[in-house]
């Protein structure tokens, strides 16, 4: 087993919270912060800052994450059903 395979195996045995932490640290260590190019990283940074500013000014409202995830799951299930039965 290679070193990287062993590291992955050890990481997979961590709790979900610890795996998320490790994934975040690894992603942040990439030269473009996990984005394909520095330009894409810069564009997303600008968009995130724009959205945070709009939220802080009251121009945007927040959506409950659990409700949003459930909505996406329902939409995905409907989409898959349509694909399976055209």
SEGU-595991 format. One record per residue: residue number from 1; residue in one letter; chain; x, y, z negated of N, C-alpha, C in turn. Coordinates in steps of 0.1 Angstrom, whole numbers. Each point is the difference from the previous one (the first is absolute). Layout:
<atoms>
ATOM num residu chaine   npx   npy   npz  capx  capy  capz   cpx   cpy   cpz
ATOM NUM      A      A     X     Y     Z     X     Y     Z     X     Y     Z
...
</atoms>
This chain:
<atoms>
ATOM num residu chaine   npx   npy   npz  capx  capy  capz   cpx   cpy   cpz
ATOM   1      X      A     9   -12     0    -9    12     0     9    12     0
ATOM   2      X      A    -3    10     9     8    12     0    -3     9   -12
ATOM   3      X      A     9    10    -2    -2     9   -11   -14     7     1
ATOM   4      X      A    -3     5    12   -12     7     2   -12    -8    -2
ATOM   5      X      A     0   -13     4   -11    -9    -3    -2    -2   -14
ATOM   6      X      A    11    -1    -8     0    -2   -14    -6    12    -7
ATOM   7      X      A     4    12     5    -5    12    -6   -15     1     2
ATOM   8      X      A    -4    -3    12   -15     1     4    -7   -10    -9
ATOM   9      X      A     5   -12    -2    -7   -10    -8    -1     5   -15
ATOM  10      X      A    11     6    -5    -1     5   -13   -10    12    -1
ATOM  11      X      A     0     9    10    -9    11     0   -14    -5     0
ATOM  12      X      A    -3   -10     8   -14    -5     1    -5    -6   -13
ATOM  13      X      A     9    -3    -9    -4    -6   -13    -4    11   -10
ATOM  14      X      A     3    13     4    -3    11    -9   -15     3     0
ATOM  15      X      A    -4     7   -10   -15     4    -1    -2    10    12
ATOM  16      X      A   -13     1     4    -3     9    11     5    15    -3
ATOM  17      X      A    -1     4   -12     5    14    -3    15     1     2
ATOM  18      X      A     7   -10    -4    15     0     1     4    -2    15
ATOM  19      X      A    -8    -8     8     3    -1    14    -2    13     7
ATOM  20      X      A   -11     7    -4    -3    13     6    11    10    -3
ATOM  21      X      A     6     0   -12    11     8    -4    12    -3     9
ATOM  22      X      A     3   -13     1    12    -4     8    -2     4    14
ATOM  23      X      A   -12    -2     6    -2     4    13     1    15     2
ATOM  24      X      A    -5     8    -9     2    14     1    14     5     0
ATOM  25      X      A     8    -6    -9    14     3    -1     7    -3    13
ATOM  26      X      A    -3   -12     5     7    -4    12    -4     9    12
ATOM  27      X      A   -13     3     1    -5     8    11     7    14    -1
ATOM  28      X      A     1     6   -12     6    13    -1    15     0     3
ATOM  29      X      A     6   -12    -1    14    -1     3     3     0    15
ATOM  30      X      A   -10    -2     8     2     0    15     3    14     5
ATOM  31      X      A     8     1    10     4    14     5   -11     9     3
ATOM  32      X      A   -11    -5     5   -12     8     4   -11    -1   -10
ATOM  33      X      A     3    -5   -12   -11    -1   -10   -11   -10     4
ATOM  34      X      A     4   -10     8   -10   -10     4    -7     4    13
ATOM  35      X      A     3    11     6    -6     4    13     9    -3    11
ATOM  36      X      A    -5    -2    12     7    -4    12    11    10     3
ATOM  37      X      A    -3    13    -1    10    11     4    -1    11   -11
ATOM  38      X      A    10     8    -1     0    11    -9   -11    10     4
ATOM  39      X      A    -3     1    13   -11     9     5   -14    -4    -6
ATOM  40      X      A    -2   -13     1   -13    -6    -6     0     3   -15
ATOM  41      X      A    11    -2    -7     0     2   -14    -3    15    -3
ATOM  42      X      A     6     9     8    -2    14    -2   -15     4     2
ATOM  43      X      A    -5    -6    11   -14     3     3   -10    -5   -11
ATOM  44      X      A     3   -12    -5    -9    -5   -11     2     8   -13
ATOM  45      X      A    12     5    -2     3     8   -12    -8    13     1
ATOM  46      X      A     0     6    12    -8    13     2   -15    -3    -1
ATOM  47      X      A    -5   -11     5   -14    -3    -1    -4    -3   -14
ATOM  48      X      A     8    -7    -8    -3    -2   -14     0    13    -8
ATOM  49      X      A     9     8     3     0    13    -7   -12     9     4
ATOM  50      X      A    -4    -1    13   -12     8     4   -12    -5    -7
ATOM  51      X      A    -1   -14    -1   -12    -6    -7    -1     3   -14
ATOM  52      X      A    12     0    -7     0     3   -14    -4    14    -3
ATOM  53      X      A     6     9     9    -4    14    -1   -15     3     2
ATOM  54      X      A    -6    -7    10   -14     1     2    -8    -5   -12
ATOM  55      X      A     4   -11    -5    -7    -5   -12     1     9   -12
ATOM  56      X      A    12     6    -2     2     9   -11    -8    13     1
ATOM  57      X      A    -2     4    13    -8    12     2   -15    -3     0
ATOM  58      X      A    -4   -13    -1   -14    -4    -1    -6    -2    14
ATOM  59      X      A     8    -1    11    -5    -1    13    -2   -15     4
ATOM  60      X      A     6    -9    -8    -2   -14     2    -5    -6   -13
ATOM  61      X      A    -8   -11     1    -4    -7   -12     7   -14     0
ATOM  62      X      A     1    -5   -12     6   -13    -1   -11   -11     1
ATOM  63      X      A     4   -12     4    -9   -12     1     6   -10    -9
ATOM  64      X      A    -9    -7    -7     3   -10    -9     7   -12     8
ATOM  65      X      A    12    -4    -5     8   -10     8    -7   -13     1
ATOM  66      X      A    -6    -5   -11    -7   -13     1   -12     1     9
ATOM  67      X      A    -7    11     0   -12     1     9     5     1    14
ATOM  68      X      A    11     7     2     5     1    14     5   -13     5
ATOM  69      X      A     7    -8    -8     5   -13     4   -12    -9     3
ATOM  70      X      A   -10     0    -8   -12    -8     2    -6     4    13
ATOM  71      X      A    -1    12     3    -6     5    13     8    -5    12
ATOM  72      X      A    13     0    -2     9    -5    11    -1   -15     2
ATOM  73      X      A    -2    -7   -11    -1   -14     1   -13    -4     7
ATOM  74      X      A   -11     7    -3   -13    -2     6     1     3    15
ATOM  75      X      A     6    11     4     2     4    14     8   -11     7
ATOM  76      X      A    11    -5    -6     8   -10     6    -8   -13     2
ATOM  77      X      A    -8    -4   -10    -8   -12     1   -10     1    12
ATOM  78      X      A    -6    12     1    -9     2    11     7     0    13
ATOM  79      X      A    12     6     1     8    -1    12     3   -14     4
ATOM  80      X      A     5    -7   -10     4   -14     3   -12    -9     4
ATOM  81      X      A   -11     3    -6   -13    -8     4    -3     4    15
ATOM  82      X      A     1    12     4    -3     4    14    10    -6     9
ATOM  83      X      A    13    -1    -4    10    -6     9    -2   -15     1
ATOM  84      X      A    -5    -7   -10    -2   -14     0   -13    -4     8
ATOM  85      X      A   -10     9     0   -13    -2     7    -3    12    10
ATOM  86      X      A     7     1    11    -2    11     9   -13    -1     6
</atoms>
